[in-house]
Amino acid sequence: MMQVLSKPPSGCPALVLNADYRPLSYYPLSLWPWQDVIKAVFLDRVDVISTYDQVVHSPSFEMKLPSVVSLKHYVAQDRPPAFTRFNLFLRDAFSCQYCSTGEDLTFDHVIPRSRGGRTTWENIVTACARCNLTKGGRMPHDAGMHPRNRPRRPTAFELQDRGRRFPPHHLHESWLDYLYWDIELEA
């Protein structure tokens, strides 16, 4: 259950939207610390869409902290995602591709490195420690263990879409119009 906050979350981060008013990222949610947002405002890189009631000030200046900002220039989201542990786990929905558990996750070379397997999107899957140890350095057919999904390079869109399945535990009410999850909210 997700909680909707009327007060700013700890640290007063701002939701950062692309120039098309969609979040730069759903998981992790594209949030910037208030200090970075103020700097971006002064450098004229963002438009302030919504603010919190909290104010920052200097001797000659006062400003409400932004809660939602949008970039002035569109950032293309179609570049291939980086091969990282996090993106691999996200591609595989944080579940073992052999037994479906979400506990004690590692990654497994489908074709073991000892058999010439490489560390690529097409040869790595998320595996729990137990399944990884059970499969060991064997080929899938020798171990009788085949991944549920064939490993492949995801698109940036696919990772964004997958990220929508993992909403944060709390959102500020000013963010809701820009986020799209099929979730049950707690007021």
ROFISE-472225 format. One record per residue (C-alpha): residue in three letters; x, z, y. Coordinates in steps of 0.2 Angstrom, whole numbers, plus 5000, padded with zeros to 4 digits. Example, Ala and Ser with C-alpha at 12.3 -4.5 7.8 and 13.67 -1.06 7.14 Angstrom:
<pts>
residu = ala, X = 5062, Z = 5039, Y = 4978
residu = ser, X = 5068, Z = 5036, Y = 4995
</pts>
This chain:
<pts>
residu = met, X = 5000, Z = 5000, Y = 5000
residu = met, X = 5007, Z = 4995, Y = 5017
residu = gln, X = 5005, Z = 5006, Y = 5032
residu = val, X = 5001, Z = 4999, Y = 5049
residu = leu, X = 5010, Z = 5008, Y = 5063
residu = ser, X = 5003, Z = 5010, Y = 5081
residu = lys, X = 5019, Z = 5019, Y = 5086
residu = pro, X = 5036, Z = 5009, Y = 5085
residu = pro, X = 5045, Z = 5010, Y = 5069
residu = ser, X = 5061, Z = 5020, Y = 5069
residu = gly, X = 5074, Z = 5012, Y = 5081
residu = cys, X = 5061, Z = 5001, Y = 5090
residu = pro, X = 5066, Z = 4984, Y = 5081
residu = ala, X = 5058, Z = 4968, Y = 5087
residu = leu, X = 5051, Z = 4955, Y = 5075
residu = val, X = 5060, Z = 4939, Y = 5078
residu = leu, X = 5050, Z = 4923, Y = 5077
residu = asn, X = 5057, Z = 4905, Y = 5077
residu = ala, X = 5051, Z = 4894, Y = 5091
residu = asp, X = 5036, Z = 4889, Y = 5080
residu = tyr, X = 5031, Z = 4907, Y = 5080
residu = arg, X = 5035, Z = 4909, Y = 5062
residu = pro, X = 5047, Z = 4923, Y = 5056
residu = leu, X = 5065, Z = 4918, Y = 5053
residu = ser, X = 5064, Z = 4927, Y = 5037
residu = tyr, X = 5051, Z = 4937, Y = 5027
residu = tyr, X = 5063, Z = 4946, Y = 5015
residu = pro, X = 5072, Z = 4954, Y = 5023
residu = leu, X = 5060, Z = 4953, Y = 5038
residu = ser, X = 5068, Z = 4946, Y = 5053
residu = leu, X = 5070, Z = 4961, Y = 5064
residu = trp, X = 5083, Z = 4964, Y = 5077
residu = pro, X = 5089, Z = 4981, Y = 5085
residu = trp, X = 5082, Z = 4983, Y = 5102
residu = gln, X = 5099, Z = 4982, Y = 5110
residu = asp, X = 5101, Z = 4964, Y = 5103
residu = val, X = 5084, Z = 4959, Y = 5109
residu = ile, X = 5088, Z = 4965, Y = 5127
residu = lys, X = 5104, Z = 4955, Y = 5127
residu = ala, X = 5095, Z = 4940, Y = 5120
residu = val, X = 5082, Z = 4942, Y = 5134
residu = phe, X = 5095, Z = 4943, Y = 5148
residu = leu, X = 5104, Z = 4928, Y = 5140
residu = asp, X = 5087, Z = 4918, Y = 5141
residu = arg, X = 5088, Z = 4915, Y = 5122
residu = val, X = 5071, Z = 4922, Y = 5118
residu = asp, X = 5053, Z = 4924, Y = 5125
residu = val, X = 5045, Z = 4941, Y = 5125
residu = ile, X = 5028, Z = 4940, Y = 5116
residu = ser, X = 5024, Z = 4958, Y = 5114
residu = thr, X = 5031, Z = 4975, Y = 5120
residu = tyr, X = 5031, Z = 4993, Y = 5114
residu = asp, X = 5026, Z = 5007, Y = 5127
residu = gln, X = 5044, Z = 5013, Y = 5126
residu = val, X = 5055, Z = 5009, Y = 5142
residu = val, X = 5073, Z = 5007, Y = 5144
residu = his, X = 5081, Z = 5008, Y = 5161
residu = ser, X = 5096, Z = 5008, Y = 5172
residu = pro, X = 5098, Z = 5014, Y = 5190
residu = ser, X = 5091, Z = 4997, Y = 5196
residu = phe, X = 5081, Z = 4990, Y = 5181
residu = glu, X = 5067, Z = 4995, Y = 5170
residu = met, X = 5060, Z = 4986, Y = 5155
residu = lys, X = 5047, Z = 4989, Y = 5141
residu = leu, X = 5056, Z = 4986, Y = 5124
residu = pro, X = 5050, Z = 4970, Y = 5116
residu = ser, X = 5041, Z = 4972, Y = 5099
residu = val, X = 5040, Z = 4953, Y = 5096
residu = val, X = 5051, Z = 4939, Y = 5103
residu = ser, X = 5052, Z = 4921, Y = 5099
residu = leu, X = 5067, Z = 4910, Y = 5100
residu = lys, X = 5067, Z = 4897, Y = 5114
residu = his, X = 5076, Z = 4884, Y = 5103
residu = tyr, X = 5070, Z = 4880, Y = 5085
residu = val, X = 5082, Z = 4885, Y = 5071
residu = ala, X = 5080, Z = 4873, Y = 5056
residu = gln, X = 5076, Z = 4882, Y = 5040
residu = asp, X = 5079, Z = 4868, Y = 5028
residu = arg, X = 5097, Z = 4871, Y = 5025
residu = pro, X = 5102, Z = 4875, Y = 5007
residu = pro, X = 5102, Z = 4894, Y = 5004
residu = ala, X = 5118, Z = 4903, Y = 5001
residu = phe, X = 5122, Z = 4908, Y = 4983
residu = thr, X = 5122, Z = 4927, Y = 4985
residu = arg, X = 5117, Z = 4941, Y = 4973
residu = phe, X = 5102, Z = 4945, Y = 4984
residu = asn, X = 5096, Z = 4927, Y = 4985
residu = leu, X = 5098, Z = 4925, Y = 4966
residu = phe, X = 5087, Z = 4941, Y = 4963
residu = leu, X = 5075, Z = 4935, Y = 4976
residu = arg, X = 5074, Z = 4918, Y = 4967
residu = asp, X = 5070, Z = 4927, Y = 4951
residu = ala, X = 5058, Z = 4939, Y = 4959
residu = phe, X = 5069, Z = 4954, Y = 4955
residu = ser, X = 5065, Z = 4953, Y = 4937
residu = cys, X = 5076, Z = 4950, Y = 4921
residu = gln, X = 5074, Z = 4932, Y = 4915
residu = tyr, X = 5074, Z = 4938, Y = 4897
residu = cys, X = 5063, Z = 4953, Y = 4896
residu = ser, X = 5055, Z = 4954, Y = 4914
residu = thr, X = 5060, Z = 4972, Y = 4918
residu = gly, X = 5065, Z = 4975, Y = 4936
residu = glu, X = 5077, Z = 4989, Y = 4931
residu = asp, X = 5096, Z = 4990, Y = 4932
residu = leu, X = 5098, Z = 4971, Y = 4937
residu = thr, X = 5114, Z = 4961, Y = 4935
residu = phe, X = 5117, Z = 4943, Y = 4934
residu = asp, X = 5121, Z = 4933, Y = 4918
residu = his, X = 5130, Z = 4916, Y = 4915
residu = val, X = 5118, Z = 4907, Y = 4904
residu = ile, X = 5132, Z = 4897, Y = 4898
residu = pro, X = 5146, Z = 4910, Y = 4897
residu = arg, X = 5161, Z = 4908, Y = 4907
residu = ser, X = 5171, Z = 4909, Y = 4891
residu = arg, X = 5162, Z = 4893, Y = 4886
residu = gly, X = 5165, Z = 4884, Y = 4902
residu = gly, X = 5150, Z = 4890, Y = 4911
residu = arg, X = 5152, Z = 4891, Y = 4930
residu = thr, X = 5145, Z = 4902, Y = 4943
residu = thr, X = 5132, Z = 4891, Y = 4951
residu = trp, X = 5113, Z = 4892, Y = 4954
residu = glu, X = 5110, Z = 4881, Y = 4939
residu = asn, X = 5120, Z = 4893, Y = 4927
residu = ile, X = 5116, Z = 4911, Y = 4933
residu = val, X = 5100, Z = 4921, Y = 4930
residu = thr, X = 5095, Z = 4939, Y = 4934
residu = ala, X = 5097, Z = 4950, Y = 4919
residu = cys, X = 5095, Z = 4968, Y = 4916
residu = ala, X = 5110, Z = 4977, Y = 4910
residu = arg, X = 5103, Z = 4979, Y = 4892
residu = cys, X = 5099, Z = 4961, Y = 4890
residu = asn, X = 5115, Z = 4955, Y = 4898
residu = leu, X = 5125, Z = 4966, Y = 4886
residu = thr, X = 5114, Z = 4961, Y = 4871
residu = lys, X = 5117, Z = 4942, Y = 4875
residu = gly, X = 5136, Z = 4945, Y = 4879
residu = gly, X = 5147, Z = 4930, Y = 4878
residu = arg, X = 5135, Z = 4920, Y = 4867
residu = met, X = 5126, Z = 4904, Y = 4870
residu = pro, X = 5107, Z = 4906, Y = 4873
residu = his, X = 5103, Z = 4898, Y = 4856
residu = asp, X = 5116, Z = 4909, Y = 4847
residu = ala, X = 5109, Z = 4925, Y = 4854
residu = gly, X = 5090, Z = 4919, Y = 4853
residu = met, X = 5088, Z = 4923, Y = 4871
residu = his, X = 5082, Z = 4910, Y = 4883
residu = pro, X = 5078, Z = 4913, Y = 4901
residu = arg, X = 5060, Z = 4912, Y = 4906
residu = asn, X = 5064, Z = 4900, Y = 4920
residu = arg, X = 5077, Z = 4886, Y = 4920
residu = pro, X = 5090, Z = 4891, Y = 4933
residu = arg, X = 5091, Z = 4880, Y = 4948
residu = arg, X = 5095, Z = 4880, Y = 4966
residu = pro, X = 5080, Z = 4885, Y = 4976
residu = thr, X = 5075, Z = 4878, Y = 4993
residu = ala, X = 5075, Z = 4889, Y = 5009
residu = phe, X = 5056, Z = 4887, Y = 5009
residu = glu, X = 5055, Z = 4893, Y = 4991
residu = leu, X = 5065, Z = 4909, Y = 4995
residu = gln, X = 5054, Z = 4912, Y = 5011
residu = asp, X = 5038, Z = 4910, Y = 5000
residu = arg, X = 5045, Z = 4921, Y = 4987
residu = gly, X = 5050, Z = 4934, Y = 5000
residu = arg, X = 5031, Z = 4935, Y = 5005
residu = arg, X = 5028, Z = 4944, Y = 4989
residu = phe, X = 5039, Z = 4959, Y = 4994
residu = pro, X = 5031, Z = 4965, Y = 5011
residu = pro, X = 5039, Z = 4980, Y = 5019
residu = his, X = 5031, Z = 4997, Y = 5017
residu = his, X = 5026, Z = 4998, Y = 5036
residu = leu, X = 5023, Z = 4985, Y = 5050
residu = his, X = 5020, Z = 4988, Y = 5068
residu = glu, X = 5002, Z = 4982, Y = 5073
residu = ser, X = 5010, Z = 4970, Y = 5086
residu = trp, X = 5018, Z = 4960, Y = 5072
residu = leu, X = 5002, Z = 4957, Y = 5061
residu = asp, X = 4997, Z = 4941, Y = 5069
residu = tyr, X = 5013, Z = 4933, Y = 5065
residu = leu, X = 5015, Z = 4939, Y = 5047
residu = tyr, X = 5006, Z = 4931, Y = 5032
residu = trp, X = 5005, Z = 4942, Y = 5016
residu = asp, X = 4991, Z = 4944, Y = 5004
residu = ile, X = 4991, Z = 4963, Y = 5005
residu = glu, X = 4980, Z = 4978, Y = 5006
residu = leu, X = 4983, Z = 4987, Y = 5023
residu = glu, X = 4982, Z = 5005, Y = 5026
residu = ala, X = 4976, Z = 5009, Y = 5044
</pts>
